[in-house]
Structure formats: structure tokens, C-alpha cells
Amino acid sequence: MRKADPFNRKAALHNLGCKVNAYETEAMQQLLEAAGYEIVPFAQKADVYIVNTCSVTNMADKKSRQMLHRARKQNPDAVVVAAGCYVQSASELLKHDLSVDIIIGNNRKKDLVATLDAYFSRQRGPEKITTGEMNLKEEIESRENPQGCFSDIVDIGKTGEYEALSVHRSEDHTRAFIKIQDGCNQFCSYCIIPYVRGRVRSRRPDEVEAEVKTLVKEGFREVVLTGIHLSSYGVDFADRQAAAGKVGLLDLIVRLHSIEGLERIRLGSLEPRIITPDFVETLAGLEKFCPHFHLSLQSGCDETLRRMNRHYTTAEYQEKCERIREKFVHPAITTDVIVGFPGETEEEFAKTQEFLQKIHFYEMHIFKYSRRAGTRADRMENQIPESVKTARSDTLLRLEREMSEAFRRDYENQMIEVLLEEKVTIHGADYMLGHTREYVKAAVPWQPDLKNALISGRAVSMLNPEIILLDSFAKVQ
């Protein structure tokens, strides 16, 4: 059992992985702060270290283990907590890892403070332990392995509970990420996420609205709705909350649009199937909606898409992009692409490259396929050599840079709206940097009191290939 002073404890958190993980890490930090913990940087000595782990690839597993072991080295007497996706995929391994004291799976992060309280209560006399702590203490002891590691893991594939985590502020002082959904029902052949995050579970719309209103009162002007499979938001309500009626992502966006003081609504990654005529037409009529569509593609070859178990064809995907461009002026369409998927021939890769050029994305996130134990793709024949994956990745990265720069240059001499976020120095000069509604970086010469200002101005040139320069501007409000 690790030693720790029961008062004035310091806690350090480290996040690995996606925006959903980042949101949950922020929520856990705020739970700890409310309980009286002092939050310190992860590199400093702390009484408690929490690593919110990732398991999307074998490399993510490795990084998760490395951070847990680093925490133990920084303070051998600290309590080290492993939380999240790697816990779900490797619980038996972690139970015997001497660097870890507590393992908390997904859907149990909300209990972090209570779990720590019960863990620390064993260092006090029994007369000082409350009834609630005693119940948790007994539960901890019943789940301990011989090394004394406490395990709190649910069968994530069977739970229908949406974990009640929320934030009342954000480390980013202009834009707040809001988790509204968890889990995935798609089972792509390369992906472990449905096994570590479980089935689709959606957050009640009134809870989402309440959190957004709280953040708007704190001064945030933009929210980003995010989830593990955002497009599936609400599909579980019909079974779990029949009284609430059918509520989907579009209904939630419309509801949030009416919040006074909220200036922008942005969406995380979407699946192409959600791009229906009604979806696009409704969004085009909402002035607060940001026309930035991240539509997950993964491959521009139908044969590869079938092996990936993606649920669309390239023709269907192209039709969705055309529908967006019919309703929005210069919308940003971004995507993810995996190169070197098992069985991807030179001909299939050439089809992907041609398709990407045809769609002409604003940005592409290019990933070399990484084998993930426990997935069907890991067992597929014709795994692609790393050298081939690297060459294909380099080819698409060059294409991405060309298309992205061309998209940005279309803004020259146009009036654009920018939400200013931070002071930066470029070529020795100071600027205020922000993002357009399409999530393109733009900057103005630095002036005081511009942080979190919404401005409108004319784009005159490019500061560099990634940042648009405005020569003059006016605050929108």
C-alpha cells in the first residue's frame, strides 16, 4: 500500500488519445479540484498520478504503459491510477503491474474521488472512516489482487449507462469541447474502440444544454460537440428513454442554437451517412453553425472499404460532399485516410489518390495502418511492409499540403470572421491568432484585449502557408 498524506494532496493528470479522452481528463481534474486536491504538472512530484489511457493502436498501449511507469519513477510512494481504454483492453495485465495501484475502466471515471477517498482511508484508524468510505473500502478489498491493486471495471459491452461527467470551464478560454456521446456500434475491421468503449450511449439533451449554458456564462463563445461516434447520437434513446421521444444530433444542434451568448457550434468527426438533405439544409439555415465537416473516409477505394467494414462506397461519399457544397459557400471538408491497410495493392492505392484529388479536401489526416491485436484486420493476410506504408503516406501528405494551401488561398481579398484565441510571434512580429468558421487559422497584428474577440476583416495575404493575414478588422460585437 502506497503512503500519502491524507491532507493537502497533490494530483497530476496526463491524457493520451482523442478529444473525448481530453474532455474526460478535464472533468476528472475538476472533480479532484472540487475535492480539495492541488493540481500540479505531470512532470512534478505528486501524491496521486492519473493517466487517462488510450488503446486505439498497439503503440497507444505502449505509450500508456510508459506513462504509468514514468509516474511510479517520479514518486515511488505516490498512488498511480490507470484509467480509460487501455484498462478495458488489458485489465489482467495491469492488475499485475507493480507500477499501478488503482485501475478504473470507462464509465467509472466519475467515481475517481470516492475511490481515492476509500483507498486512502485504509491509512487512518477505523474510528475515522465514514460509513460510505467503509462500504467502498470493503469493495476495494474484495477486488484487490495479491499485489493490492484495486480494479473497478464494468462489462462495457453490456452497459447502457451514459457516464455522468461534465465540465464547468475549459482550459481553452475561447472554445469548449462538449462530450455528448460514447461508444460505437460500427465494428470496423481495424478498430478496437467498440470493445473498449462499448455500445452507443447518448447524453440527455437537457444535460448538454445545461453544460453549454454554464460555459457560455463563463465567457466561452464556441462549443465543439464531440463523441466516440457522434453521428449515432440519440439512436439509443428510443429504447432507453422512450418518454423522451426520438432525439438526434440535428435536434440537439437546433436546441443549442437558441442559447443566448453562444456564437458558434462546431461538430467533431461525422460518418457520411448522416449527411441527408434535411440535415444539410437545416444546418445551412443556422447562422451559428460552423461549416466545417470532418467526414471520415479511410480509403478512396471500394475494395479496401469493404475489407475495412465501412458502410458506404466512394460514390456515396462523393454525393455527400456534393450535397454539402450545394448548400454552403466554400465549406471546409476534412477527413481521415489510412494507407497500407492489409491487402492494399498499388492499384487500390492509386484509386485512393485519384479519389482524394477529385474531392479536394481542405485537410486530411494521414495514418499508416497500425496493427491492433483483437481486431479482424490484425489477422488478415497480405500485411503491407512498413517501407511501403511510409512511401504511400509521404505521397498523400504532399497532396494534402497542396490541397490545403489552395483552399486557404481562396480566402484572399474575401471578408472573413475570426474568433481570436492567442498571441503568437511569427517572423519576429506579434499577432493575435484565431480560427475562421471553417477552422482555418487567421491572424491580425497584435493589440491588447483581443483574446476571445469575434472580428470581421479582409484577408489580404498569407503569413505562411497555414495562416491568413487580415490587414484591418472590426469587432463583430
C-alpha positions as CSV (number, residue, x, y, z in Angstrom):
1,M,0.0,0.0,0.0
2,R,1.4,3.4,-1.0
3,K,1.8,6.1,1.6
4,A,0.3,9.6,1.2
5,D,-0.6,12.4,3.5
6,P,-4.4,12.4,3.7
7,F,-4.5,16.2,3.6
8,N,-3.2,18.7,1.1
9,R,-2.6,16.1,-1.6
10,K,-1.2,17.0,-4.9
11,A,-2.6,15.3,-8.1
12,A,-1.2,15.2,-11.6
13,L,-3.1,14.1,-14.7
14,H,-1.9,13.0,-18.1
15,N,-4.1,12.4,-21.2
16,L,-3.5,10.1,-24.1
17,G,-5.7,9.8,-27.2
18,C,-8.7,11.5,-28.6
19,K,-10.8,14.7,-27.8
20,V,-13.2,12.5,-25.8
21,N,-10.4,11.4,-23.6
22,A,-9.2,15.0,-23.2
23,Y,-12.7,16.1,-22.1
24,E,-12.9,13.2,-19.6
25,T,-9.4,14.1,-18.2
26,E,-10.5,17.7,-17.8
27,A,-13.7,16.5,-16.0
28,M,-11.7,14.3,-13.6
29,Q,-9.3,17.3,-12.9
30,Q,-12.3,19.4,-11.9
31,L,-13.6,16.7,-9.7
32,L,-10.3,16.5,-7.9
33,E,-10.1,20.3,-7.5
34,A,-13.6,20.4,-6.0
35,A,-12.4,17.7,-3.5
36,G,-9.5,19.9,-2.4
37,Y,-6.6,18.4,-4.4
38,E,-3.9,20.7,-5.7
39,I,-3.3,20.1,-9.4
40,V,0.3,20.1,-10.5
41,P,2.1,19.4,-13.8
42,F,2.6,15.7,-14.5
43,A,6.4,16.1,-14.5
44,Q,6.3,17.3,-10.9
45,K,6.2,15.2,-7.7
46,A,2.6,14.4,-6.8
47,D,0.7,12.2,-4.3
48,V,-1.6,10.9,-7.0
49,Y,-0.9,10.4,-10.7
50,I,-3.8,9.7,-13.1
51,V,-3.1,8.5,-16.6
52,N,-6.2,8.5,-18.9
53,T,-5.0,5.9,-21.3
54,C,-5.6,5.1,-25.0
55,S,-5.8,1.8,-26.7
56,V,-6.5,2.6,-30.3
57,T,-3.3,1.0,-31.6
58,N,-0.5,-1.2,-30.2
59,M,1.7,1.9,-30.0
60,A,-1.0,3.6,-27.9
61,D,-0.9,0.7,-25.5
62,K,2.8,1.0,-25.2
63,K,2.6,4.8,-24.5
64,S,0.0,4.2,-21.8
65,R,2.3,1.7,-20.1
66,Q,5.3,4.1,-20.4
67,M,3.4,7.0,-18.7
68,L,2.2,4.8,-15.9
69,H,5.8,3.6,-15.3
70,R,7.1,7.2,-15.5
71,A,4.7,8.2,-12.8
72,R,5.9,5.5,-10.5
73,K,9.6,6.6,-11.1
74,Q,8.7,10.2,-10.3
75,N,7.4,9.3,-6.9
76,P,7.6,5.7,-5.7
77,D,5.3,6.5,-2.8
78,A,2.5,8.0,-5.0
79,V,-0.8,6.4,-5.8
80,V,-0.8,5.7,-9.6
81,V,-4.2,5.4,-11.3
82,A,-4.7,3.9,-14.7
83,A,-8.0,4.9,-16.3
84,G,-9.8,4.5,-19.6
85,C,-9.4,2.5,-22.8
86,Y,-6.2,0.6,-22.1
87,V,-7.6,-0.5,-18.8
88,Q,-10.6,-2.1,-20.7
89,S,-8.3,-3.9,-23.1
90,A,-5.6,-5.0,-20.8
91,S,-7.1,-5.2,-17.3
92,E,-5.5,-8.6,-16.4
93,L,-2.0,-7.3,-17.3
94,L,-2.5,-4.1,-15.3
95,K,-3.7,-6.0,-12.3
96,H,-0.2,-7.4,-12.0
97,D,1.7,-4.3,-13.0
98,L,3.5,-3.1,-9.8
99,S,3.6,0.4,-11.1
100,V,-0.2,0.7,-10.8
101,D,-2.3,0.9,-7.6
102,I,-5.8,1.6,-9.0
103,I,-7.3,0.7,-12.4
104,I,-10.6,2.4,-13.4
105,G,-12.3,1.4,-16.6
106,N,-14.5,3.5,-18.9
107,N,-17.8,4.6,-17.3
108,R,-16.2,4.6,-13.9
109,K,-14.1,7.8,-14.1
110,K,-16.9,9.7,-12.4
111,D,-16.1,7.7,-9.2
112,L,-12.4,8.8,-9.1
113,V,-12.6,10.9,-6.0
114,A,-14.7,8.4,-4.0
115,T,-12.3,5.6,-5.0
116,L,-9.3,7.6,-3.9
117,D,-11.0,8.5,-0.6
118,A,-11.7,4.9,0.2
119,Y,-8.1,3.9,-0.8
120,F,-6.6,6.5,1.5
121,S,-9.0,5.6,4.3
122,R,-7.0,2.5,5.0
123,Q,-4.2,4.6,6.4
124,R,-6.5,6.0,9.1
125,G,-7.9,4.3,12.1
126,P,-11.3,2.5,11.7
127,E,-12.9,5.0,14.0
128,K,-12.2,7.8,11.5
129,I,-13.7,6.0,8.5
130,T,-17.2,7.1,7.5
131,T,-19.9,4.5,6.6
132,G,-19.7,5.4,2.9
133,E,-15.9,5.0,3.0
134,M,-16.2,1.7,4.8
135,N,-18.5,0.4,2.1
136,L,-16.1,1.4,-0.6
137,K,-13.2,0.1,1.4
138,E,-14.8,-3.3,1.6
139,E,-15.5,-3.2,-2.1
140,I,-11.8,-2.3,-2.8
141,E,-10.5,-5.1,-0.6
142,S,-12.8,-7.6,-2.2
143,R,-11.4,-6.7,-5.7
144,E,-7.7,-6.5,-4.7
145,N,-5.3,-8.9,-6.4
146,P,-2.3,-10.2,-4.4
147,Q,-0.3,-7.0,-5.3
148,G,-3.0,-4.8,-3.7
149,C,-4.3,-3.2,-7.0
150,F,-7.9,-2.2,-6.9
151,S,-9.9,-2.8,-10.1
152,D,-13.2,-1.1,-11.0
153,I,-14.1,-2.3,-14.5
154,V,-17.6,-2.9,-15.9
155,D,-18.5,-5.1,-18.8
156,I,-18.5,-2.2,-21.2
157,G,-20.2,-4.1,-24.0
158,K,-23.4,-4.6,-21.9
159,T,-23.8,-1.3,-20.1
160,G,-26.5,1.2,-21.2
161,E,-25.4,3.9,-18.8
162,Y,-24.0,7.2,-20.1
163,E,-21.3,8.3,-17.6
164,A,-22.3,11.5,-15.8
165,L,-19.2,13.6,-16.4
166,S,-19.2,17.3,-17.1
167,V,-17.0,20.4,-17.1
168,H,-17.9,23.9,-15.9
169,R,-14.9,25.6,-17.5
170,S,-12.2,24.7,-20.1
171,E,-8.5,25.1,-20.3
172,D,-9.1,26.7,-23.7
173,H,-10.6,30.0,-22.9
174,T,-12.5,30.5,-26.2
175,R,-13.6,27.1,-27.4
176,A,-15.1,24.3,-25.3
177,F,-15.3,20.7,-26.2
178,I,-18.6,19.0,-25.0
179,K,-18.8,15.2,-24.9
180,I,-22.4,14.2,-25.8
181,Q,-22.0,10.6,-26.8
182,D,-20.0,7.4,-26.0
183,G,-19.5,4.0,-27.6
184,C,-19.7,2.7,-31.2
185,N,-21.8,0.0,-33.0
186,Q,-19.9,0.0,-36.3
187,F,-17.1,-2.6,-35.7
188,C,-14.7,-1.6,-38.5
189,S,-12.3,-4.4,-39.0
190,Y,-9.2,-2.4,-37.9
191,C,-10.8,-0.8,-34.8
192,I,-10.8,-1.8,-31.1
193,I,-12.9,1.0,-29.9
194,P,-16.3,-0.8,-29.8
195,Y,-14.6,-3.3,-27.4
196,V,-13.2,-0.7,-25.0
197,R,-15.9,1.9,-25.3
198,G,-18.9,-0.3,-25.6
199,R,-22.2,0.3,-27.5
200,V,-23.7,3.7,-28.3
201,R,-24.8,5.7,-25.3
202,S,-26.1,9.3,-25.6
203,R,-26.2,12.1,-23.1
204,R,-29.6,13.6,-22.4
205,P,-30.2,16.8,-24.3
206,D,-31.2,18.8,-21.2
207,E,-27.8,17.9,-19.6
208,V,-25.9,19.0,-22.7
209,E,-27.9,22.3,-22.8
210,A,-27.2,23.0,-19.1
211,E,-23.4,22.4,-19.5
212,V,-23.3,24.7,-22.6
213,K,-25.2,27.4,-20.8
214,T,-22.7,27.2,-17.9
215,L,-19.8,27.5,-20.2
216,V,-21.3,30.4,-22.1
217,K,-21.8,32.3,-18.8
218,E,-18.0,31.7,-18.2
219,G,-17.3,33.5,-21.4
220,F,-17.0,30.8,-24.0
221,R,-18.3,31.7,-27.4
222,E,-17.8,28.4,-29.3
223,V,-18.6,24.8,-28.4
224,V,-17.5,21.7,-30.2
225,L,-19.8,18.7,-29.9
226,T,-17.8,15.5,-29.7
227,G,-18.2,11.8,-29.1
228,I,-16.8,8.4,-30.0
229,H,-19.3,8.0,-32.8
230,L,-21.0,11.4,-32.9
231,S,-23.3,10.6,-35.8
232,S,-25.0,7.9,-33.7
233,Y,-26.1,10.5,-31.0
234,G,-29.6,9.6,-29.9
235,V,-30.1,6.2,-31.5
236,D,-30.3,4.6,-28.1
237,F,-33.0,7.0,-26.8
238,A,-35.9,5.1,-28.3
239,D,-35.1,2.0,-26.2
240,R,-33.7,3.6,-23.1
241,Q,-35.7,6.8,-22.8
242,A,-39.0,6.2,-24.7
243,A,-40.6,9.0,-22.9
244,A,-38.1,11.5,-24.3
245,G,-39.0,10.7,-27.8
246,K,-36.6,10.4,-30.8
247,V,-33.8,12.9,-30.5
248,G,-30.9,13.0,-32.9
249,L,-27.8,15.1,-33.4
250,L,-29.7,17.6,-35.6
251,D,-32.4,18.1,-33.0
252,L,-29.7,18.8,-30.4
253,I,-27.9,21.3,-32.6
254,V,-31.1,23.2,-33.2
255,R,-31.8,23.3,-29.5
256,L,-28.3,24.6,-28.6
257,H,-28.6,27.2,-31.4
258,S,-31.2,29.1,-29.3
259,I,-28.8,29.7,-26.3
260,E,-28.2,33.4,-25.9
261,G,-24.5,34.3,-25.9
262,L,-23.4,31.2,-27.8
263,E,-21.8,32.4,-31.1
264,R,-20.5,29.2,-32.7
265,I,-21.4,25.5,-32.8
266,R,-18.9,23.1,-34.3
267,L,-19.1,19.4,-34.8
268,G,-16.5,16.7,-34.3
269,S,-16.0,13.8,-36.7
270,L,-19.0,12.6,-38.6
271,E,-19.9,9.5,-40.6
272,P,-21.0,10.1,-44.2
273,R,-24.5,8.5,-43.7
274,I,-25.6,11.5,-41.5
275,I,-25.4,13.9,-44.5
276,T,-29.0,13.8,-45.6
277,P,-30.9,16.5,-47.4
278,D,-32.7,17.5,-44.3
279,F,-29.5,17.5,-42.2
280,V,-27.6,19.8,-44.6
281,E,-30.5,22.1,-45.4
282,T,-31.3,22.7,-41.7
283,L,-27.7,23.4,-40.8
284,A,-27.4,25.8,-43.6
285,G,-30.1,27.8,-42.0
286,L,-28.4,28.1,-38.7
287,E,-26.2,31.2,-38.5
288,K,-24.2,29.9,-35.5
289,F,-23.3,26.6,-37.2
290,C,-19.7,26.4,-38.5
291,P,-19.4,24.8,-42.0
292,H,-16.6,22.5,-41.1
293,F,-17.4,18.9,-41.9
294,H,-14.9,16.3,-40.8
295,L,-16.3,13.3,-42.8
296,S,-14.4,10.1,-42.0
297,L,-13.3,8.4,-45.3
298,Q,-10.4,6.0,-44.5
299,S,-9.9,4.9,-48.2
300,G,-10.9,6.1,-51.6
301,C,-11.1,2.5,-53.0
302,D,-14.3,0.5,-52.7
303,E,-12.5,-2.8,-52.4
304,T,-10.4,-1.5,-49.4
305,L,-13.6,0.0,-47.8
306,R,-15.2,-3.4,-47.9
307,R,-12.3,-5.1,-46.1
308,M,-12.4,-2.3,-43.6
309,N,-16.1,-2.9,-43.0
310,R,-17.0,0.6,-43.7
311,H,-20.7,1.1,-44.5
312,Y,-20.5,3.3,-47.7
313,T,-19.0,3.4,-51.2
314,T,-16.8,6.1,-52.7
315,A,-19.8,7.1,-54.9
316,E,-22.0,7.6,-51.8
317,Y,-19.3,9.6,-50.1
318,Q,-18.8,11.8,-53.1
319,E,-22.5,12.5,-53.2
320,K,-22.5,13.6,-49.6
321,C,-19.7,16.1,-50.3
322,E,-21.5,17.5,-53.3
323,R,-24.6,17.9,-51.2
324,I,-22.7,20.0,-48.6
325,R,-21.1,22.2,-51.3
326,E,-24.5,22.9,-52.8
327,K,-25.8,24.4,-49.6
328,F,-22.7,26.1,-48.2
329,V,-20.3,28.7,-49.7
330,H,-16.7,27.3,-49.5
331,P,-17.3,24.8,-46.7
332,A,-14.3,23.0,-45.2
333,I,-14.4,19.3,-45.7
334,T,-11.7,17.4,-43.9
335,T,-11.1,13.7,-43.5
336,D,-9.0,10.7,-42.2
337,V,-7.2,8.3,-44.6
338,I,-5.5,5.1,-43.7
339,V,-2.7,3.9,-46.0
340,G,-1.2,0.4,-46.2
341,F,-4.3,-1.4,-45.0
342,P,-3.9,-5.2,-45.3
343,G,-4.2,-6.2,-49.0
344,E,-4.0,-2.7,-50.3
345,T,-2.4,-3.1,-53.8
346,E,-0.7,-0.4,-55.8
347,E,-3.8,-0.2,-57.9
348,E,-6.0,0.3,-54.9
349,F,-3.7,3.0,-53.5
350,A,-3.8,4.7,-56.9
351,K,-7.6,4.7,-56.8
352,T,-7.5,6.3,-53.3
353,Q,-5.1,9.0,-54.5
354,E,-7.3,9.8,-57.5
355,F,-10.4,10.0,-55.4
356,L,-8.8,12.4,-52.9
357,Q,-7.8,14.7,-55.7
358,K,-11.4,14.6,-57.0
359,I,-13.0,15.5,-53.7
360,H,-10.2,18.1,-53.0
361,F,-10.3,18.2,-49.2
362,Y,-9.3,21.2,-47.0
363,E,-7.2,18.9,-44.7
364,M,-6.5,15.2,-44.5
365,H,-5.2,13.3,-41.5
366,I,-3.0,10.6,-43.0
367,F,-2.4,7.5,-40.9
368,K,-0.2,4.5,-41.7
369,Y,-2.2,1.4,-40.8
370,S,-1.1,0.1,-37.4
371,R,-2.0,-3.5,-36.4
372,R,-4.2,-3.7,-33.3
373,A,-4.4,-7.1,-31.5
374,G,-8.0,-8.2,-31.1
375,T,-9.3,-6.8,-34.4
376,R,-10.1,-8.7,-37.6
377,A,-7.6,-6.7,-39.6
378,D,-4.8,-7.9,-37.4
379,R,-5.4,-11.4,-38.6
380,M,-5.8,-10.6,-42.3
381,E,-3.3,-11.8,-44.9
382,N,-1.1,-9.6,-47.0
383,Q,0.0,-7.2,-44.4
384,I,1.8,-4.3,-46.0
385,P,5.6,-3.7,-45.3
386,E,6.3,-0.6,-43.3
387,S,8.5,0.9,-46.0
388,V,5.6,0.7,-48.5
389,K,3.2,2.3,-45.9
390,T,5.7,5.1,-45.3
391,A,6.1,5.8,-49.1
392,R,2.3,5.9,-49.6
393,S,1.9,8.2,-46.6
394,D,4.5,10.6,-47.9
395,T,2.8,10.8,-51.2
396,L,-0.6,11.7,-49.6
397,L,1.0,14.1,-47.2
398,R,2.4,16.0,-50.2
399,L,-1.0,16.0,-51.8
400,E,-2.6,17.2,-48.5
401,R,-0.3,20.2,-48.3
402,E,-1.1,21.2,-51.9
403,M,-4.8,21.0,-51.4
404,S,-4.8,22.6,-48.0
405,E,-2.8,25.6,-49.2
406,A,-5.1,26.0,-52.3
407,F,-8.1,26.0,-50.0
408,R,-6.7,28.8,-47.8
409,R,-5.6,31.0,-50.7
410,D,-9.3,31.1,-51.9
411,Y,-9.8,33.5,-48.9
412,E,-7.6,36.2,-50.3
413,N,-9.5,39.5,-50.7
414,Q,-12.5,38.0,-49.0
415,M,-14.3,39.2,-45.8
416,I,-13.9,36.6,-43.1
417,E,-15.0,36.2,-39.5
418,V,-12.4,35.1,-36.9
419,L,-12.6,34.2,-33.3
420,L,-9.3,35.3,-31.8
421,E,-7.7,33.0,-29.3
422,E,-4.0,33.5,-28.6
423,K,-0.9,35.8,-29.0
424,V,1.8,34.3,-31.3
425,T,5.1,35.6,-32.7
426,I,5.7,35.0,-36.4
427,H,8.9,36.2,-38.2
428,G,9.6,38.4,-35.2
429,A,6.2,40.2,-35.1
430,D,3.4,39.7,-32.7
431,Y,-0.1,38.7,-33.8
432,M,-3.4,37.6,-32.4
433,L,-4.3,34.2,-33.9
434,G,-7.7,32.6,-34.2
435,H,-9.9,30.5,-36.5
436,T,-12.5,31.2,-39.1
437,R,-15.8,29.4,-39.0
438,E,-14.3,26.8,-41.4
439,Y,-11.5,26.3,-38.9
440,V,-8.8,28.0,-41.0
441,K,-6.1,29.8,-39.0
442,A,-6.1,33.6,-39.4
443,A,-4.3,36.4,-37.6
444,V,-4.3,40.2,-37.1
445,P,-1.5,42.5,-35.8
446,W,-1.4,42.2,-32.1
447,Q,-3.4,44.6,-29.9
448,P,-4.3,44.3,-26.2
449,D,-7.7,43.0,-25.2
450,L,-8.4,41.0,-28.3
451,K,-8.5,37.5,-26.8
452,N,-11.9,35.9,-27.3
453,A,-12.9,38.7,-29.6
454,L,-15.1,37.9,-32.6
455,I,-13.9,40.1,-35.5
456,S,-14.5,40.6,-39.2
457,G,-11.9,41.7,-41.7
458,R,-10.5,41.3,-45.2
459,A,-7.9,38.7,-45.9
460,V,-5.0,40.3,-47.7
461,S,-2.2,37.7,-47.9
462,M,-0.7,34.6,-46.3
463,L,1.6,35.0,-43.3
464,N,2.8,31.5,-44.0
465,P,1.3,28.5,-45.8
466,E,-1.1,27.9,-42.9
467,I,-2.1,31.3,-41.6
468,I,-4.2,34.0,-43.3
469,L,-3.4,37.7,-42.6
470,L,-6.1,40.4,-42.1
471,D,-5.0,44.0,-42.6
472,S,-7.9,45.7,-40.9
473,F,-10.8,44.5,-38.9
474,A,-13.8,45.4,-36.7
475,K,-15.3,43.6,-33.7
476,V,-18.5,41.8,-34.6
477,Q,-19.9,42.6,-31.2
